[in-house]
Amino acid sequence: QEFIKGHSEQNVPKTLAGGIVAGTTDLVSVVEVLGIYLTSKDIDNRAQGTRLLSELLTHLQQHVLSKDEVQYLVAFYCDRLKDSTLITPYVLHGLMALVTNQQL
């Protein structure tokens, strides 16, 4: 929540990625928690939620993502391309993180 409001340190995505790699959490759980922001009526909240998800994916470049996770994320990002242009850079960042994932 602090990251979404813009008052948090930039290490939140890295910390979340560490939890995913260590197995203490999973990507689906993180996306579920972010859901309130990713679907918010407030454009700034949607943008920051998308930004956090995209930054998280950049920290998972060496992590194996399941076929279902990749399909879900690609569908999500493609849908976000229809959203405000404020979100577009974060969407492209997330798609780039998926495309350049070393484990796909």
CNS distance restraints for C-alpha pairs under 8 A (distance, minus, plus):
assign (resid   1 and name CA) (resid   5 and name CA) 6.37 0.50 0.50
assign (resid   2 and name CA) (resid   6 and name CA) 6.36 0.50 0.50
assign (resid   2 and name CA) (resid   7 and name CA) 5.54 0.50 0.50
assign (resid   2 and name CA) (resid   8 and name CA) 5.11 0.50 0.50
assign (resid   3 and name CA) (resid   7 and name CA) 5.92 0.50 0.50
assign (resid   3 and name CA) (resid   8 and name CA) 4.60 0.50 0.50
assign (resid   3 and name CA) (resid   9 and name CA) 7.17 0.50 0.50
assign (resid   3 and name CA) (resid  10 and name CA) 7.82 0.50 0.50
assign (resid   3 and name CA) (resid  12 and name CA) 7.19 0.50 0.50
assign (resid   3 and name CA) (resid  48 and name CA) 7.68 0.50 0.50
assign (resid   3 and name CA) (resid  52 and name CA) 7.66 0.50 0.50
assign (resid   4 and name CA) (resid   8 and name CA) 7.95 0.50 0.50
assign (resid   4 and name CA) (resid  37 and name CA) 7.78 0.50 0.50
assign (resid   4 and name CA) (resid  45 and name CA) 6.33 0.50 0.50
assign (resid   4 and name CA) (resid  48 and name CA) 5.24 0.50 0.50
assign (resid   4 and name CA) (resid  49 and name CA) 6.18 0.50 0.50
assign (resid   4 and name CA) (resid  52 and name CA) 7.75 0.50 0.50
assign (resid   5 and name CA) (resid  45 and name CA) 7.61 0.50 0.50
assign (resid   5 and name CA) (resid  48 and name CA) 7.80 0.50 0.50
assign (resid   6 and name CA) (resid  48 and name CA) 7.89 0.50 0.50
assign (resid   8 and name CA) (resid  12 and name CA) 7.62 0.50 0.50
assign (resid  11 and name CA) (resid  15 and name CA) 6.06 0.50 0.50
assign (resid  12 and name CA) (resid  16 and name CA) 6.14 0.50 0.50
assign (resid  13 and name CA) (resid  17 and name CA) 6.06 0.50 0.50
assign (resid  13 and name CA) (resid  52 and name CA) 6.31 0.50 0.50
assign (resid  13 and name CA) (resid  53 and name CA) 7.62 0.50 0.50
assign (resid  13 and name CA) (resid  55 and name CA) 5.87 0.50 0.50
assign (resid  13 and name CA) (resid  56 and name CA) 4.47 0.50 0.50
assign (resid  13 and name CA) (resid  59 and name CA) 7.18 0.50 0.50
assign (resid  14 and name CA) (resid  18 and name CA) 6.15 0.50 0.50
assign (resid  14 and name CA) (resid  56 and name CA) 6.44 0.50 0.50
assign (resid  14 and name CA) (resid  59 and name CA) 5.97 0.50 0.50
assign (resid  15 and name CA) (resid  19 and name CA) 6.42 0.50 0.50
assign (resid  16 and name CA) (resid  20 and name CA) 6.37 0.50 0.50
assign (resid  16 and name CA) (resid  30 and name CA) 7.95 0.50 0.50
assign (resid  16 and name CA) (resid  56 and name CA) 6.95 0.50 0.50
assign (resid  17 and name CA) (resid  21 and name CA) 6.16 0.50 0.50
assign (resid  17 and name CA) (resid  56 and name CA) 5.97 0.50 0.50
assign (resid  17 and name CA) (resid  57 and name CA) 7.74 0.50 0.50
assign (resid  17 and name CA) (resid  59 and name CA) 5.96 0.50 0.50
assign (resid  17 and name CA) (resid  60 and name CA) 6.15 0.50 0.50
assign (resid  18 and name CA) (resid  22 and name CA) 5.98 0.50 0.50
assign (resid  19 and name CA) (resid  23 and name CA) 5.97 0.50 0.50
assign (resid  19 and name CA) (resid  24 and name CA) 5.11 0.50 0.50
assign (resid  19 and name CA) (resid  25 and name CA) 5.48 0.50 0.50
assign (resid  19 and name CA) (resid  26 and name CA) 7.52 0.50 0.50
assign (resid  20 and name CA) (resid  24 and name CA) 6.13 0.50 0.50
assign (resid  20 and name CA) (resid  25 and name CA) 5.01 0.50 0.50
assign (resid  20 and name CA) (resid  26 and name CA) 4.94 0.50 0.50
assign (resid  20 and name CA) (resid  27 and name CA) 6.53 0.50 0.50
assign (resid  21 and name CA) (resid  60 and name CA) 7.89 0.50 0.50
assign (resid  21 and name CA) (resid  63 and name CA) 6.84 0.50 0.50
assign (resid  25 and name CA) (resid  29 and name CA) 6.76 0.50 0.50
assign (resid  25 and name CA) (resid  30 and name CA) 7.59 0.50 0.50
assign (resid  26 and name CA) (resid  30 and name CA) 6.52 0.50 0.50
assign (resid  27 and name CA) (resid  31 and name CA) 6.21 0.50 0.50
assign (resid  27 and name CA) (resid  69 and name CA) 7.88 0.50 0.50
assign (resid  28 and name CA) (resid  32 and name CA) 6.12 0.50 0.50
assign (resid  28 and name CA) (resid  69 and name CA) 7.68 0.50 0.50
assign (resid  29 and name CA) (resid  33 and name CA) 6.27 0.50 0.50
assign (resid  30 and name CA) (resid  34 and name CA) 6.20 0.50 0.50
assign (resid  31 and name CA) (resid  35 and name CA) 5.93 0.50 0.50
assign (resid  31 and name CA) (resid  53 and name CA) 7.50 0.50 0.50
assign (resid  32 and name CA) (resid  36 and name CA) 7.94 0.50 0.50
assign (resid  34 and name CA) (resid  38 and name CA) 6.00 0.50 0.50
assign (resid  34 and name CA) (resid  49 and name CA) 6.24 0.50 0.50
assign (resid  35 and name CA) (resid  39 and name CA) 5.96 0.50 0.50
assign (resid  36 and name CA) (resid  40 and name CA) 5.82 0.50 0.50
assign (resid  37 and name CA) (resid  45 and name CA) 5.33 0.50 0.50
assign (resid  37 and name CA) (resid  46 and name CA) 5.26 0.50 0.50
assign (resid  37 and name CA) (resid  48 and name CA) 7.66 0.50 0.50
assign (resid  37 and name CA) (resid  49 and name CA) 5.26 0.50 0.50
assign (resid  38 and name CA) (resid  45 and name CA) 7.14 0.50 0.50
assign (resid  38 and name CA) (resid  46 and name CA) 4.67 0.50 0.50
assign (resid  38 and name CA) (resid  47 and name CA) 7.59 0.50 0.50
assign (resid  38 and name CA) (resid  49 and name CA) 5.22 0.50 0.50
assign (resid  38 and name CA) (resid  50 and name CA) 6.21 0.50 0.50
assign (resid  39 and name CA) (resid  46 and name CA) 6.27 0.50 0.50
assign (resid  40 and name CA) (resid  45 and name CA) 6.26 0.50 0.50
assign (resid  40 and name CA) (resid  46 and name CA) 5.71 0.50 0.50
assign (resid  41 and name CA) (resid  45 and name CA) 7.93 0.50 0.50
assign (resid  41 and name CA) (resid  46 and name CA) 7.56 0.50 0.50
assign (resid  42 and name CA) (resid  46 and name CA) 6.42 0.50 0.50
assign (resid  43 and name CA) (resid  47 and name CA) 6.03 0.50 0.50
assign (resid  43 and name CA) (resid  84 and name CA) 7.53 0.50 0.50
assign (resid  43 and name CA) (resid  86 and name CA) 7.86 0.50 0.50
assign (resid  44 and name CA) (resid  48 and name CA) 6.12 0.50 0.50
assign (resid  45 and name CA) (resid  49 and name CA) 5.98 0.50 0.50
assign (resid  46 and name CA) (resid  50 and name CA) 6.05 0.50 0.50
assign (resid  46 and name CA) (resid  87 and name CA) 7.43 0.50 0.50
assign (resid  47 and name CA) (resid  51 and name CA) 6.02 0.50 0.50
assign (resid  47 and name CA) (resid  86 and name CA) 6.73 0.50 0.50
assign (resid  47 and name CA) (resid  87 and name CA) 4.95 0.50 0.50
assign (resid  47 and name CA) (resid  90 and name CA) 7.23 0.50 0.50
assign (resid  48 and name CA) (resid  52 and name CA) 6.11 0.50 0.50
assign (resid  49 and name CA) (resid  53 and name CA) 6.31 0.50 0.50
assign (resid  50 and name CA) (resid  54 and name CA) 6.09 0.50 0.50
assign (resid  50 and name CA) (resid  87 and name CA) 7.21 0.50 0.50
assign (resid  50 and name CA) (resid  90 and name CA) 6.08 0.50 0.50
assign (resid  50 and name CA) (resid  91 and name CA) 6.82 0.50 0.50
assign (resid  51 and name CA) (resid  55 and name CA) 6.07 0.50 0.50
assign (resid  51 and name CA) (resid  90 and name CA) 5.07 0.50 0.50
assign (resid  51 and name CA) (resid  91 and name CA) 7.64 0.50 0.50
assign (resid  51 and name CA) (resid  94 and name CA) 7.94 0.50 0.50
assign (resid  52 and name CA) (resid  56 and name CA) 6.02 0.50 0.50
assign (resid  53 and name CA) (resid  57 and name CA) 6.32 0.50 0.50
assign (resid  53 and name CA) (resid  94 and name CA) 7.24 0.50 0.50
assign (resid  54 and name CA) (resid  58 and name CA) 6.50 0.50 0.50
assign (resid  54 and name CA) (resid  90 and name CA) 6.36 0.50 0.50
assign (resid  54 and name CA) (resid  91 and name CA) 7.09 0.50 0.50
assign (resid  54 and name CA) (resid  93 and name CA) 5.99 0.50 0.50
assign (resid  54 and name CA) (resid  94 and name CA) 4.07 0.50 0.50
assign (resid  54 and name CA) (resid  95 and name CA) 7.80 0.50 0.50
assign (resid  54 and name CA) (resid  97 and name CA) 7.14 0.50 0.50
assign (resid  55 and name CA) (resid  59 and name CA) 6.69 0.50 0.50
assign (resid  55 and name CA) (resid  93 and name CA) 7.74 0.50 0.50
assign (resid  55 and name CA) (resid  94 and name CA) 7.12 0.50 0.50
assign (resid  56 and name CA) (resid  60 and name CA) 6.63 0.50 0.50
assign (resid  57 and name CA) (resid  61 and name CA) 6.71 0.50 0.50
assign (resid  57 and name CA) (resid  94 and name CA) 6.54 0.50 0.50
assign (resid  57 and name CA) (resid  97 and name CA) 5.77 0.50 0.50
assign (resid  57 and name CA) (resid  98 and name CA) 6.99 0.50 0.50
assign (resid  58 and name CA) (resid  94 and name CA) 7.43 0.50 0.50
assign (resid  58 and name CA) (resid  97 and name CA) 5.06 0.50 0.50
assign (resid  58 and name CA) (resid  98 and name CA) 7.91 0.50 0.50
assign (resid  60 and name CA) (resid  64 and name CA) 7.97 0.50 0.50
assign (resid  60 and name CA) (resid 101 and name CA) 7.44 0.50 0.50
assign (resid  61 and name CA) (resid  97 and name CA) 6.87 0.50 0.50
assign (resid  61 and name CA) (resid  98 and name CA) 7.70 0.50 0.50
assign (resid  61 and name CA) (resid 100 and name CA) 7.04 0.50 0.50
assign (resid  61 and name CA) (resid 101 and name CA) 4.40 0.50 0.50
assign (resid  61 and name CA) (resid 102 and name CA) 5.79 0.50 0.50
assign (resid  61 and name CA) (resid 103 and name CA) 7.27 0.50 0.50
assign (resid  62 and name CA) (resid 101 and name CA) 6.44 0.50 0.50
assign (resid  62 and name CA) (resid 102 and name CA) 5.53 0.50 0.50
assign (resid  62 and name CA) (resid 103 and name CA) 6.01 0.50 0.50
assign (resid  63 and name CA) (resid 101 and name CA) 7.70 0.50 0.50
assign (resid  63 and name CA) (resid 102 and name CA) 7.76 0.50 0.50
assign (resid  63 and name CA) (resid 103 and name CA) 6.33 0.50 0.50
assign (resid  64 and name CA) (resid 103 and name CA) 5.19 0.50 0.50
assign (resid  64 and name CA) (resid 104 and name CA) 6.94 0.50 0.50
assign (resid  65 and name CA) (resid  69 and name CA) 6.11 0.50 0.50
assign (resid  65 and name CA) (resid  70 and name CA) 6.48 0.50 0.50
assign (resid  65 and name CA) (resid 103 and name CA) 7.37 0.50 0.50
assign (resid  65 and name CA) (resid 104 and name CA) 7.24 0.50 0.50
assign (resid  66 and name CA) (resid  70 and name CA) 6.30 0.50 0.50
assign (resid  67 and name CA) (resid  71 and name CA) 6.14 0.50 0.50
assign (resid  68 and name CA) (resid  72 and name CA) 6.02 0.50 0.50
assign (resid  69 and name CA) (resid  73 and name CA) 6.08 0.50 0.50
assign (resid  70 and name CA) (resid  74 and name CA) 6.02 0.50 0.50
assign (resid  70 and name CA) (resid  98 and name CA) 7.47 0.50 0.50
assign (resid  71 and name CA) (resid  75 and name CA) 6.10 0.50 0.50
assign (resid  72 and name CA) (resid  76 and name CA) 6.09 0.50 0.50
assign (resid  73 and name CA) (resid  77 and name CA) 6.08 0.50 0.50
assign (resid  74 and name CA) (resid  78 and name CA) 6.03 0.50 0.50
assign (resid  74 and name CA) (resid  95 and name CA) 7.02 0.50 0.50
assign (resid  75 and name CA) (resid  79 and name CA) 6.17 0.50 0.50
assign (resid  76 and name CA) (resid  80 and name CA) 6.25 0.50 0.50
assign (resid  77 and name CA) (resid  81 and name CA) 6.38 0.50 0.50
assign (resid  77 and name CA) (resid  91 and name CA) 5.70 0.50 0.50
assign (resid  77 and name CA) (resid  94 and name CA) 7.43 0.50 0.50
assign (resid  77 and name CA) (resid  95 and name CA) 6.93 0.50 0.50
assign (resid  78 and name CA) (resid  82 and name CA) 7.44 0.50 0.50
assign (resid  79 and name CA) (resid  83 and name CA) 7.43 0.50 0.50
assign (resid  80 and name CA) (resid  87 and name CA) 7.38 0.50 0.50
assign (resid  80 and name CA) (resid  88 and name CA) 7.45 0.50 0.50
assign (resid  80 and name CA) (resid  91 and name CA) 6.74 0.50 0.50
assign (resid  81 and name CA) (resid  85 and name CA) 7.92 0.50 0.50
assign (resid  81 and name CA) (resid  87 and name CA) 7.69 0.50 0.50
assign (resid  81 and name CA) (resid  88 and name CA) 6.01 0.50 0.50
assign (resid  81 and name CA) (resid  91 and name CA) 6.80 0.50 0.50
assign (resid  83 and name CA) (resid  87 and name CA) 6.80 0.50 0.50
assign (resid  83 and name CA) (resid  88 and name CA) 7.59 0.50 0.50
assign (resid  84 and name CA) (resid  88 and name CA) 6.99 0.50 0.50
assign (resid  85 and name CA) (resid  89 and name CA) 7.73 0.50 0.50
assign (resid  87 and name CA) (resid  91 and name CA) 6.29 0.50 0.50
assign (resid  88 and name CA) (resid  92 and name CA) 6.17 0.50 0.50
assign (resid  89 and name CA) (resid  93 and name CA) 6.13 0.50 0.50
assign (resid  90 and name CA) (resid  94 and name CA) 6.20 0.50 0.50
assign (resid  91 and name CA) (resid  95 and name CA) 6.22 0.50 0.50
assign (resid  92 and name CA) (resid  96 and name CA) 6.02 0.50 0.50
assign (resid  93 and name CA) (resid  97 and name CA) 6.25 0.50 0.50
assign (resid  94 and name CA) (resid  98 and name CA) 6.38 0.50 0.50
assign (resid  95 and name CA) (resid  99 and name CA) 6.16 0.50 0.50
assign (resid  96 and name CA) (resid 100 and name CA) 6.03 0.50 0.50
assign (resid  97 and name CA) (resid 101 and name CA) 6.04 0.50 0.50
